[in-house]
Amino acid sequence: MGWLIDPDEQTVFVYLSKQQPQVFDRPEQSLPVPSFANKLDLSVGLLFNWLLE
């Protein structure tokens, strides 16, 4: 799993093995996380609030 974060567009592209990338661009959308972090509930809005402080 990998994330490509575009701060200008406030968009996260999520890359999963053998799948097309998924686009997350709405603040309320929950981002997928690796299994070791499955208790982390992270939305697009929360991620950009942290990054753009």
N, C-alpha and C positions, 0 to 999 in steps of 0.2 A: 504494500500500500504506500502510496505517495501522494502528497498534496502539492499543488502549485498554487501559490497565493498571489493574487493580483490586487495590491492595495489600492491602486487607482480606480479600478472598477468594483472593488469590494466583492470579488468573486473568488471562489476556491474550486479548482479542478481536482477531482479525486481520481487517482489512477489505481485500479485493482488489476491483479494478474489476469491476463487473457480476457479482459473486458474493455469495452470502450470507456473513455473517461466520462465521469459524471460531473455536471456543472451545478454548483451550489451558489446562488446569488441572492437569495431572499434571507433577511435577517433572522427569521424564525426557523429556518431549516436546521435540523440537527446534522452535524457532520459525522460520517462514519469514522470509527477509530479502530486501531488494531485490538485483537482479542485481549492482550495484556492490560489494556486501558478501558475495558468495557464498562467500567463504572463512571467514566468521564462523560458527562452530558455537555457537549460543546456545540453551540449554535454558531452560525455565520456571524450574527450580530455580536455575540459575546467575543468571538475571536477578534473581530476588527475593533471592538472597544478596547481590548487589551493592547493590540498592536498600534493603534493610532492615538494612544494617550499622550 
